[in-house]
Amino acid sequence: MEDVIFTVLDSVRRPYVLPGQLLDHALEILAASTRYSAKVFKVHPRLFAFLVAGLRAKGWDTRWMCFSGLLKIYDKDDDDAPYSVDPAEFLKNISQTLPWHLQRALDAYGPSRSDIRLALTVSEEYDSSMRDRVVHGDLYAFGLKQAELILKADLSVAGGILHGSSTWMNTWRSAINKIRAKNKPEDQDAADILDIAYLLYRRRHEEAVALARKSITRNPEQAYFYYALSFSSDHVERLQAEKKGLKCQQSTPFVRYQLLYQAVEHAGAMGYKWLLAASAEVTHSWEKGIACFVSALEDAKTFVEEAPPDHRSMLHILNWLVLLSLLVREDLSPDLMEIKDIVKKVKTAEQFAEFMGVQPDRFDFYLAQKAALKHYAQGVAEFSRVYEDLDRAKSQQASPTVTQAQTEDALAAWLDDVRLEDGSRAFPSHCEVNRGTKVNFDSVTMYRCSWCGNPSALLKKCELSLLATLCLSC
């Protein structure tokens, strides 16, 4: 198979009078070979460089073929990733003195807001609450304190709990019962938060989701309830909840970062699923997949801008941000100067991860991101002409253009389940664009809510300004 791969690679660099069909088939062969000949691509950088250069193509079918091919090279490596350290080891690591260059990064962000400081503080508060429970036996006060800490940090780490012992879980359950027995209106959120967290720790996700739905009807401003909905098996409900949760008045930095993380993961996964379907010319549209990737890209930017540099998920979100920037953005130069700040943050996140002893959530994404950055310039230098020829050949087919308005409206319609008067969906579910599809991000104004910034298919005028538009959920 290796001989076939290199024969195809050599063929794409030869001049042809009518190169379109040959180059298209050659790309299909090379991209499809990555799953079964991943070792060949890892050993020979030119092969990886060829695919990463294709992310600069004008046609989304070409870009997608290269992008999916790149990810398949490493998708088996995730099984071999080192396991993350246990909570006790994590707390031990972060209790050490930070190297000066990492401390400087935290000083620039605000050391009191760092993830390390938060984990240590919550760990101390958790230990103190456990001692108070033993001394005073006040399960009611203990439960209220746990509900407060759940909104501050991941107790499975800060509290030194990996999966929760049976004794600890029984204590937790008893605390919930004590709070509910008092039947105080002001404690209902705390009781629901504890119950939901208990169910999530037990991996009883559907029960947690069902309780969160009820909790939202009582208090729609508590962001944690929407975070719980992000564990729903319904991908529509997940994305809706994550977007709505980010607008809640009752939230904390920890919950907000969790919602952003989930929004990136779920929108990215749905984008992958839809573009995979669209590339096979089945009943899905390019617009929805592209819109999901754009949504994931923007939420990844927000996460990186807002979250502390030592956040345990920072490296994973940066992996998404790099890969989606290479896929979606059309203004990148061969030296990637436009994302140099992101690349610097990747290096800082790697150093924090090493200090804390944690690994990226998706090791395959990490490896793909590293390889893409490493071989991008080489790929552009050697293979840009190949993709220019392919773009030129496809442009003669008069392929339709997908505008930003179409991508945003497609995603919004899916999230809002917009239907016409006859009950049919406002946006058809079948693909109406063919190979060579282009996306025009500059020809239209983005249809976004002027308050929450989310895409929406149905916009209403703000009563205070004729220029502003608000989505119906605002």
N, C-alpha and C positions, 0 to 999 in steps of 0.2 A: 504493500500500500504506500510505503514511503516513496518508492520510485514514481508511482502515479501522481502523488501529491506534488513532487518537484517538477515533473513533466508539465503538469497543469500550470504551476507557478511560472515556469520559464515561458510558457506559451503566451501569457497575458502581456508580456513586455514586447512582443513582436508587433510590428506595424501591420494593420489590416485595412483594406478598403472599406469593408463593412464590419466593424468590430463588435457591434452591439450584442448580437446573439451569442457569439463565442465568449465574450467577456462575462456575460450574464451566466452562462452555463458553467464557466470556469469558477466563478465566485460561488455558485451553488455547490459545486463539488468540494471546494476548499472549506467552505463554512460547515458543510455537513460532515466533513471528515474529522472535525475537532473532537466530537464526542468519542469516536472509536480509535482515533490516532492522536490522543492528547499528548502522549509522550513525545511524538515527533515534533509537535508545535512548540513544546517547552524546550526542546534541545536546540531547535533551529530558530533563532530570533527573526529571520526574514519572513517566516510564515506568520508569526504574530504581527510583525510590522505591516504586512500586507492587509490583514484584517483591520487593524486599528486605523490605518489610513482611510479605510472605507467609511469611517464615521464622519468624514468631511464631504461625503457625496451629497448631491442635491436630492436625490430620490430617497424617500423613506423606506422603500422596500430594500434598497441597497444597504442603507445604514442599519436597518434592523437585522438583515442577514449577517452582517459583520458583527454587530453587537451580540446577538444571541450566540454566534459562533465563538466569540471570545469567552463568554461566560461558561460555555460547555467545556472549555479546555480545563477548567479548574473545578467543575462541579462535583467531582469525586473526591477532591482533596479536603473537603469540609469534614469528611469522616475521620481523617487523620489529624485533625487539628488538636493541639494540646488542650486538655480540659482546663477550665478556669479554676482558680484556687478556691478552696472552701472559705466561708465567711470569716472564720477565725484567722486563717492565714492572711486574708485580705486586710483585716483590721491590724494585724501585726505589721504588715508591709507599710501601710499608710501612716503608722505611728512613728516611723523612722523619719529622720531629718531629710527634707527634700534637697536634691541637688540644686545648686544656686540658679542654674538656668531655668529650672522648672518653677522655683520659688519666684523668680522674676516674672514669669508668665502669670502666676497667680496674683502677684502684687499689682500687675497691670489690670487684671480683671476685677480684683477686689477679694482679698484673701478670706474675708468673713463670709463670702458667698460661694466659696469653692466647695466642690463635692467632697473632698477629703475632710475639710473642716466640718461640713454638715454630717458626714457619716460618723465622725468621732463624737460630735456633740450629741447626736441622736442615740448613739451607743451608750453614752454616759447617762442620758435621760432614761433610756430603757432599763439599764442596770439599776438605777435608782428606784424606778417604779417597781421593779421586781423585789427589791429589798423591802420597800414600803409594804408591798402586799404580804410578804412573809411576816413582817413585824406587826402590822396592824390588821391584816386580814380583810382589808376593805376592797372587795372585788369591784364595787361600783366605781370608786375613784381610779382603780387600776384600769378598768375598761375605758373610761373616758380619756385617760392618758394615752392608751394604746391607739385610740381613734385619732387623737391629735398627732401622734408620731407617724401613723400610716400616711398622713398627708404630707409629711416632711421628707421621708426617705424610705428606701426599700428595707423593711424590717428584717427580711430574710438575710440581709447583709449586716445592716447596722446593729441588729439585735443578736447577731451571731447564730441565726436560725437557718439551717439549710432546708429541711423539709418539715421541721416541727415535730418534736417528740410527742407521744400520746399524752404524757402528763401536761405538757405545755398547752396542747390543743384543748384538753379538758378544762384547764384553767381559763383559757380564752373563751370557751363556750359558756362557762359559768359566769364570767364577767358580762357577757352579752345578755344572759338571762337576768342578771341583777339589774342592768340598765333598763331592760324592757319591763321588768316587774314594777319599777317606780313610775313608769308611764308618764314621764315628763315630756311635754311637747318639744322643749328645747333640746332634748336628748335623742330625738328620733333619728336625726342625721348620723349621730355617733353610733347608734345601735346598728343602723343599716350599713354604715361603713365597715364596722367590725364584722358583721355577718358576711358581707360581700368579700372582704379580705380573707376571712376564714374559708369560704367556699373556693376562692381562687387558689389559696395555698393547698387546698385539698384537690385541686384540678377539677372541681365540679363546676365547669365553666357555664353550662347552660342554666344551672340553678342560680349562679351569680348574676347572669344576664337577666333572668326573669325577675329577680329581686330589684335589680337596678332599674328596670322599666317601671316598676311600681314606685320606687323612690323618686324617680324623675317627675311623676305625676304630682307628687307632694311638694317637691322642691326642684324645679328645673334649672336652678342656678348653681347647683353643686357639681363641679367639674368631675369629681371622682366617680360619680354615677355614670357619666359618659365614658370615662376610662374603662369602667367595667363592661360597658356595651361593646368596647373594642375587642372583646373576646367572643363575641357572637359568631356563630357559624354562618350567619347571613352577611355576605361581603357588602351589601348595600347598607345595612344597618351599621356595620362597623365604620365605614367612611363617613356616613352621616353623623354618627356619634362623635367621632374624632373632631370633625369640623365644628360641630356645635359646642363641644366641650371647651374648645379653645376660646370661645366667646363668653364663657360663664364668668359671672362676677365673683363667685366663691371658688377660688382656686389657690394653688400654691405653686412656686417654681417647680417643685418636684413633679406634681401632677401635670403641669403644662408641658414639661419636657417629655414625660411619658406619652402624652397625647400626640405631641409632634413626632416622636419616635414611631408610634404606631401608625400615624398618618403616612409617614414616609414608607414604612414597610408595606402597608396594605395597598396604597396607591401604586407603589412600584410593582408589587406582585400582580395587581390587576392589569397594569399597563403591559407587563410581560405576557400575561395570558391573552389579552385581546390582540396584541400585535402578532403573537404566534398564530392566532386564529385567522387574522386578516391576511397574513402572509400565505396561508394555505387556501385563501379564497373561499372561506366558509362564511357562515352567517354572523360576521362581526365586522365592525367598521374600524378603519384606521384612526378616525377622529377620537374615538373613546380611548383607545390605547395611548395615543399621543397626549391627550389631555391628562390622563392619569400620570404619565411620566412628568409632564410639566408641573402638575400639582405636587408630586413627590419632590421634584427639584426645588420648588419654592419653599416647601416645608423644611427640606434639608437645609436650605440657606438660613431660614429663620432659626432652626435649632442651633446651627453653628454660630450664628451671630449672638444668640441669647444665652446659651448654656455655658457653664464654666469649662475652661480648657481641660480640666481633669475629670470631666464627666466620663463614667465608665463606658458609655455608648458613643462617645464623641468620635472615636476612630471608625466605628461602623457607619455612622451617618456621613462622615467625610468620604468613606468609600463610595457610598451612594452618590454623594455630591460630585465627586470627580467623574465617575462613570456616566452619570446623567448629563453633566456639563459637556462631556465629550460627545455624547449622543445627540443632545438637543440644540446646543448653542451652535450658531453658524458664523460667529465672529472670532473664532480662535485662530491665532497665528501658529506657525509650525513650532515655535519655541514655547507656546502656551503661556505667554506673558500675562494674558488676561486672567488666568487663574493661579498666578504665582503665590498670592496670599493664601489660597486654599491649600496649595502644595506645602507651604511652610507650616500650616496648621496640622497637616497630616504628619509631618515629622515630629511636631510637638506632641501630638496625640499618641504617636508610637512610643515616645519616651515616657509619657505618663503611664501608658499601659504596661510598659516594662517595669517601671517603678512599683506599680500596684500589683503586678503579677497577674494581670488579666489578659485575655485574648479577645480578638474581634468576635462579635456575635456570629458573623458569617465568614469563616476563614477563606472560603472560595472567592468571595467578593474582595477581600483584602488582597489576595494574590492577583486577581484580575486587575484591580486598580493599580497595583505596583507595576505590573507588566505593561499596562496601557501607557502609563506615564513614561516608562523607561524606553519604549520602542516607538513612541508617537512621532518624534522628529525624524527618525530613520524611515518610518513608513511613508511619511509625507514626501520626503526627499526622493525616495525610490519609486513610489507607486502612485503619486498624485496624478500623473498623466493618464494612467490606466483608468482611474475613476472619472477623470474629465472626459475621456473618450466615451465611457459608458453613459455618463450624464448626457452628453451631446447626442448620442444615439437614441436615448430614451426620450429626450425632449422633442424629437421629430415625430414621436407617436402622439403628440398633443394630449399628454396625460393631464387630468384635472388637477386643480390646486386645492389643497385643504387649507383654509384660513384659520387664524387663531380663534376667530369668532365661532367657527364650526367646532373646533376642538373643545372650547370652553362650554358651548351650548350642549354638546353631546354628553359631556361629563355631568353637567348640571341637570340635564333632563333625566339622566340615569339615576342620579342621587335623589332628585325630587319626584321621580316617577310621573313626569308630566304626561297627561293624556288629553286627546282631543275630545270633542263633544260626542263622537261616536264610540268612545271608549278605547280607541286605538292609541298607541304610543305616539307622542309628538315627534319622536325621532325613530326612523325605521331601524330595525335590528340587523338588516342585511347590508353587506358591503357594497357601496356604490362607486368605489374608486378602484382602479386597477394598478398594475405594477408600474413603477415609476412615479408614484404619488409624491407630490411636493407639498410642503407646508409653508405658508406665507405668514410670518409672524409680524410683519411690518405694515401690511396693507390695510389693517383694520384696527379700530380702537378696541381694547380689551373690555369685554362686558363683565365688570366686576362690581361687587357691592362696595360703595364708597366708604362704608363703615367697617365691615369685617374683612373686606378684601377677598372674599371667596367667590368663585365663579357661580353664576346663577342664570338659568335659562329664562326665568320670569323676574323682571325687575320692575319696581314701582318707584315713582317719583317721590323724593323726600319733600315733606310739606314745608320745610324750612328753606329749601333751595331747589330751583328748577333745574339746576345743573347736576345735582347729585342724584344717584340712583341707589336704591336699597333693595336687597334681596328680600323675599317674602318671609324669611325666617328671622329677620332683624326687627 
